[in-house]
Amino acid sequence: MAVPDRQQLLQSALDLPAVRVLAARLGPDFSPAVLVVGGAVRDLLMGLAPVDLDLMVEGPVAALATALGGDQLRLHDRFATATIELEGSRCDIAQARREVYPAPGALPEVEPASAAEDLRRRDFTVNAIALGLTGPSRGELLFAPDALTDLDHRRLRVLHERSFIDDPTRLMRLARYAARLQFEVEPGTLALAQQAVREGALLTVTGPRIGSELRLLAQEPDPVRALQMLAELGIDRAIDPLFRLRDASVLVRALSLLPEVERRERLVLAAALLGAPAADAAALLDRLAFVAGDRDAIVAAATRAESLSARLEMAGQPSEIDAAVGGAEPELVALAGALGPTSAAREWLLRLRHVTLEINGDDLLAAGVPQGPAVGAALGAARAALHDGEAPDRASQLAVALAAAGRADQRP
């Protein structure tokens, strides 16, 4: 790949809202030098819209963060890094540094270094590229050996043989980038990855770090391919024998059913645990430091999808579909629908769950229904009638509810 025109590449970076604000606040002569680094530069060179924005500074991070004056500034002194919000975008800032890993899988010890040295400690050559924003290197493209050649040939290559040993989470990033960028894995890198997996490299990494990488993977534009890459490399089994995407077509269908506003990463991870025993799935997610809400939703979807699918297969009327779903979360319904009853699941996800009654419990209490189970039963009857087109307005819903409450009161 030929090095692009300096001014043209700089302008493409400045067209990004966060970079434009950054450049305006710092000015072209700000010192120490500030560079955009990693995936953002890679994506600009490929003509893509960057997903992440990482900044490198050849000096103290705190001075740059203070000069930017952005929102929600957080400093991390141990690693000489910071995060800051600019124009609604999160920017990760790191001081140019070299890293030493005291043990395989351990967090690195860092010390200041030049930008050129910093590039050589990164995960893959295509991410070892930086673009100067301030100072003498403004508009200059810096890159590690093979970076532009590998980008031109669309391949992923590590920068040194111990890369996956020093930081085994790079194995999971390899799967993410291969899926997102549709790059091939360079043969030597593939051999190193397979060797690291065989030799148990992931066992040297803490559960929370693996969980963090899994959450990122589940949020990829093509999480199905990312999970397939984990399987091809043997990473899924290395994480846990339970963690395996058994049928990619099920997840494809489930994702097509789930509305975009929902937590699709929960669905992705549930599909990789489909059919696992609930206690074992929960224990795995606890080890990976998933918060309780995500853990419970993923476990419910993974362990209850088959039974809900069977109930939805038997449901005919809209009221029966709604009753079958009960209080299930959307990702559970989507996964259950992907196992067979797609029409029923789609009907609930897109329409039925949004239907609301024009009456509530206070209306029934005001009409003389005693507080207790009869109120819930009455509202359930009114909701069923509304779904089936038998109680379209407030008056008819109240009539159905009061009749149901009367029947409920007569039960022994």
C-alpha positions in Angstrom: 0.0 0.0 0.0 1.4 3.4 -1.0 1.5 6.0 1.8 -1.4 8.4 1.2 -1.1 12.1 0.6 -0.2 13.7 4.0 -2.7 16.5 3.9 -5.5 14.4 2.5 -5.1 11.8 5.3 -5.0 14.5 7.9 -8.1 16.0 6.6 -10.0 12.7 6.7 -9.1 12.4 10.3 -10.2 16.0 11.0 -13.5 15.2 9.4 -14.3 13.0 12.5 -16.2 15.2 15.0 -14.1 14.1 18.0 -10.8 14.7 16.2 -12.0 18.0 14.9 -12.8 19.2 18.5 -9.5 17.8 19.7 -7.5 19.6 17.1 -9.3 22.9 17.7 -8.7 22.7 21.5 -5.0 21.8 21.2 -3.9 23.7 18.1 -1.4 22.3 15.5 1.7 23.1 17.6 0.7 21.5 20.9 3.5 19.7 22.6 4.1 16.9 23.4 3.0 15.3 20.1 -0.5 13.8 19.9 -1.3 11.0 17.4 -4.4 9.0 16.4 -3.3 5.4 16.6 -4.6 1.9 15.9 -7.9 0.9 14.5 -9.1 4.4 13.7 -6.1 5.0 11.3 -6.5 1.5 9.9 -10.1 2.2 9.1 -9.4 5.6 7.6 -6.8 4.0 5.3 -9.5 1.5 4.2 -12.1 4.2 3.6 -14.2 3.1 6.5 -15.8 5.0 9.4 -13.7 4.4 12.5 -15.4 2.5 15.3 -13.0 3.4 18.1 -10.8 6.5 18.7 -7.4 5.9 20.4 -4.9 8.7 21.0 -1.2 8.4 21.8 0.7 11.2 23.4 4.5 11.4 23.6 4.4 12.8 27.1 2.2 12.8 30.3 -1.4 11.8 29.7 -2.7 14.1 32.4 -1.4 17.2 30.7 -3.2 16.3 27.4 -6.4 15.4 29.2 -6.4 18.7 31.1 -5.7 20.6 27.9 -8.6 18.9 26.2 -11.0 19.7 29.0 -13.5 17.1 27.9 -16.4 15.5 29.8 -16.2 12.5 32.1 -12.4 12.5 32.3 -10.9 9.4 34.0 -7.2 8.9 34.6 -5.6 5.5 35.1 -2.2 6.3 36.6 -0.8 2.7 36.7 -1.0 2.3 32.9 -0.5 6.0 32.0 -3.9 6.0 30.3 -7.1 8.0 30.4 -10.6 8.1 28.9 -12.4 11.2 27.9 -15.7 12.1 26.2 -15.4 14.4 23.1 -18.5 15.2 21.0 -20.3 12.2 22.5 -17.4 9.9 21.5 -15.2 8.1 24.0 -11.5 8.6 23.4 -8.9 6.4 25.0 -5.6 8.2 25.6 -2.3 6.4 26.3 1.2 7.7 26.8 3.6 6.2 24.2 5.2 3.3 26.1 6.9 0.0 26.0 5.6 -2.9 28.0 7.1 -5.7 30.0 5.0 -8.7 31.0 6.2 -10.1 34.3 4.4 -13.4 33.6 2.3 -14.9 30.9 -1.2 -13.4 30.9 -0.3 -10.9 33.6 -1.0 -7.2 33.2 2.0 -5.4 31.8 4.5 -3.1 33.5 4.8 0.1 31.4 7.4 2.8 31.0 7.6 5.8 28.7 8.9 5.3 25.1 8.8 6.9 21.7 5.8 6.5 19.3 7.8 4.2 17.1 8.6 1.9 20.0 4.9 2.0 21.1 3.8 0.7 17.7 6.0 -2.4 18.0 4.2 -3.5 21.2 0.7 -3.6 19.7 -1.4 -6.7 18.9 -1.4 -6.8 15.1 0.5 -5.1 12.4 -2.6 -3.5 10.8 -3.2 -1.8 14.2 0.4 -0.6 14.5 -0.2 2.6 12.6 -0.4 6.2 13.8 -1.2 9.6 12.3 0.3 12.7 13.8 -2.1 15.5 14.8 0.2 18.0 16.4 3.8 19.1 16.3 6.4 18.2 13.7 4.7 14.9 12.9 1.3 16.5 12.1 -0.1 14.7 9.1 2.7 12.1 9.1 1.9 8.4 9.0 4.0 6.2 11.3 3.8 2.4 11.0 5.5 -0.8 12.1 7.2 -3.1 9.7 4.7 -5.0 7.4 1.8 -2.8 8.6 0.8 -1.3 5.3 1.7 -4.4 3.3 -0.6 -6.5 5.6 -3.3 -3.9 5.4 -3.1 -4.0 1.6 -3.3 -7.8 1.5 -6.0 -7.9 4.2 -4.3 -10.1 6.7 -3.7 -10.3 10.4 -0.2 -10.8 11.7 1.3 -10.5 15.2 4.4 -8.4 15.7 6.4 -11.0 17.7 6.2 -14.7 18.5 5.3 -14.2 22.2 2.3 -12.0 21.5 -0.4 -14.5 22.4 1.6 -15.8 25.4 2.2 -12.3 26.8 -1.4 -11.3 26.4 -3.8 -14.3 25.5 -6.8 -11.9 25.2 -5.2 -11.2 21.8 -6.5 -14.6 20.7 -10.1 -13.3 21.1 -9.2 -10.1 19.4 -7.9 -12.1 16.5 -11.3 -13.7 16.1 -13.0 -10.3 16.4 -10.9 -8.6 13.8 -11.0 -11.5 11.4 -14.8 -11.4 11.5 -15.2 -7.7 11.4 -12.6 -6.9 8.8 -12.9 -10.2 6.9 -9.2 -10.5 6.9 -7.3 -13.8 6.6 -5.0 -14.8 9.4 -1.3 -14.9 8.3 -0.1 -18.6 8.5 2.6 -18.0 11.0 0.2 -16.1 13.2 -2.4 -18.9 12.9 0.2 -21.4 14.0 1.1 -19.3 17.0 -2.5 -18.9 18.0 -3.3 -22.6 17.7 -0.1 -23.4 19.7 -1.1 -20.9 22.4 -4.6 -22.4 22.7 -3.2 -25.9 22.9 -0.8 -25.0 25.6 -3.5 -23.4 27.8 -2.5 -19.7 27.4 -6.1 -18.6 28.3 -5.7 -20.3 31.7 -3.2 -17.6 32.6 -5.9 -14.8 32.2 -8.4 -13.8 34.8 -12.1 -14.5 34.2 -13.1 -10.9 34.2 -10.7 -10.1 31.4 -12.0 -13.0 29.3 -15.6 -11.9 30.1 -14.8 -8.3 28.9 -13.5 -9.7 25.6 -16.5 -11.9 25.2 -18.8 -8.9 25.7 -16.9 -7.0 23.0 -17.1 -10.0 20.7 -20.8 -10.3 21.2 -21.3 -6.7 20.1 -19.5 -7.1 16.8 -21.4 -6.3 13.6 -21.2 -10.0 12.7 -21.1 -11.9 16.0 -21.9 -15.2 14.3 -18.7 -15.2 12.3 -16.8 -14.0 15.4 -18.1 -17.0 17.3 -17.2 -19.3 14.4 -13.7 -17.9 14.5 -13.5 -18.8 18.2 -14.5 -22.3 17.3 -12.0 -22.6 14.4 -9.2 -21.6 16.7 -10.4 -23.8 19.6 -10.8 -20.8 21.8 -14.5 -21.5 22.7 -13.6 -24.8 24.2 -10.6 -23.3 26.0 -12.9 -20.8 27.7 -15.3 -23.6 28.8 -16.5 -26.9 27.2 -20.1 -25.5 27.6 -19.4 -22.5 25.5 -20.0 -23.5 21.9 -22.2 -22.2 19.1 -23.8 -25.5 18.0 -25.9 -24.2 15.1 -25.0 -20.8 13.5 -28.3 -20.7 11.6 -30.3 -20.6 14.9 -28.4 -17.5 16.0 -28.8 -15.9 12.5 -32.6 -16.4 12.7 -32.7 -15.2 16.3 -30.8 -12.0 15.5 -33.2 -11.3 12.6 -36.1 -11.6 15.0 -34.7 -9.3 17.8 -35.4 -5.6 17.4 -32.3 -3.5 17.1 -33.1 -1.6 20.3 -32.7 -4.8 22.4 -29.5 -6.2 24.0 -28.3 -8.3 21.2 -25.1 -9.3 23.0 -27.2 -11.2 25.6 -28.8 -13.2 22.7 -25.4 -13.9 21.2 -24.0 -15.3 24.4 -27.1 -17.3 25.2 -26.9 -19.0 21.8 -23.4 -20.1 22.6 -24.7 -21.6 25.9 -27.9 -23.1 24.4 -29.0 -26.2 26.3 -26.4 -25.9 29.0 -27.5 -26.7 32.6 -28.7 -23.5 34.3 -26.4 -23.8 37.3 -23.3 -24.5 35.2 -24.1 -21.6 32.8 -24.6 -19.2 35.8 -21.3 -20.4 37.4 -19.4 -19.8 34.1 -20.9 -16.3 33.7 -20.1 -15.5 37.4 -16.5 -16.6 36.8 -16.4 -14.2 33.8 -17.7 -11.4 36.0 -21.0 -10.8 34.2 -23.3 -8.5 36.2 -26.3 -10.2 37.7 -28.9 -8.7 35.3 -26.9 -9.9 32.2 -26.1 -13.3 33.8 -29.7 -14.0 34.6 -31.0 -12.9 31.2 -28.4 -15.0 29.3 -29.0 -18.1 31.5 -32.8 -17.8 31.1 -32.5 -17.5 27.3 -30.0 -20.4 27.1 -31.9 -22.8 29.3 -35.6 -21.9 28.7 -35.6 -21.3 24.9 -36.5 -24.9 24.0 -39.5 -25.1 26.4 -40.8 -21.7 25.3 -40.4 -22.7 21.7 -42.7 -25.7 22.3 -45.3 -23.5 24.0 -45.2 -21.0 21.1 -45.7 -23.9 18.6 -49.0 -24.7 20.4 -50.2 -21.1 20.5 -52.7 -20.0 17.9 -54.5 -16.9 19.0 -52.6 -13.7 19.9 -53.7 -14.2 23.5 -52.2 -17.6 23.6 -48.9 -16.3 22.3 -48.8 -13.6 24.9 -49.7 -16.1 27.6 -47.0 -18.5 26.5 -44.4 -15.8 26.7 -45.5 -14.6 30.1 -42.7 -12.5 31.6 -39.9 -13.6 29.3 -37.2 -11.2 28.1 -37.0 -10.4 24.4 -33.8 -12.3 23.8 -35.4 -15.5 25.2 -38.4 -15.0 22.9 -36.1 -14.4 19.9 -34.0 -17.5 20.6 -37.2 -19.6 21.1 -38.6 -18.4 17.9 -35.4 -19.2 16.0 -35.9 -22.9 17.1 -39.1 -23.1 15.1 -42.1 -20.8 15.8 -40.7 -17.7 14.1 -44.1 -16.1 13.2 -45.4 -16.3 16.8 -42.1 -14.9 18.2 -42.1 -12.1 15.7 -45.7 -11.3 16.5 -44.9 -10.9 20.1 -41.7 -9.0 19.7 -43.0 -6.5 17.2 -46.6 -6.0 18.3 -48.1 -7.9 21.2 -45.7 -6.9 23.9 -46.4 -3.2 23.1 -50.2 -3.6 23.5 -51.5 -1.8 26.7 -54.8 -1.9 28.4 -56.9 1.3 28.9 -57.7 0.1 32.4 -55.6 -0.7 35.4 -55.9 -2.2 38.9 -57.2 1.1 40.4 -60.1 1.0 38.0 -61.1 -2.4 39.3 -60.7 -1.5 42.9 -62.9 1.6 42.3 -65.5 -0.7 40.8 -65.6 -2.8 43.9 -63.2 -5.7 43.1 -61.4 -6.6 46.4 -57.7 -6.3 46.4 -55.9 -9.6 45.8 -55.4 -12.2 43.1 -58.8 -11.4 41.5 -57.3 -8.1 40.3 -54.5 -9.7 38.4 -56.7 -12.4 37.0 -59.2 -9.8 35.8 -56.5 -7.7 34.1 -55.1 -10.8 32.4 -58.6 -11.7 31.0 -59.0 -8.2 29.7 -55.5 -8.3 28.1 -56.3 -11.6 26.4 -59.6 -10.2 25.1 -57.8 -7.1 23.8 -55.2 -9.2 22.0 -57.9 -11.3 20.3 -59.9 -8.2 19.2 -62.8 -8.8 21.6 -62.2 -5.8 23.9 -60.9 -2.9 21.8 -61.9 0.0 24.1 -62.0 0.9 27.7 -65.6 0.1 28.3 -65.3 -3.4 26.9 -62.1 -4.1 28.7 -63.6 -3.1 32.0 -66.6 -5.3 31.3 -64.4 -8.3 30.6 -62.3 -7.7 33.7 -65.3 -7.3 36.0 -66.8 -10.5 34.7 -63.5 -12.3 35.2 -63.2 -10.9 38.7 -66.6 -12.2 39.5 -65.6 -15.7 38.4 -62.3 -15.4 40.3 -64.2 -14.5 43.5 -66.3 -17.6 43.1 -63.4 -20.0 43.0 -63.0 -22.2 46.1 
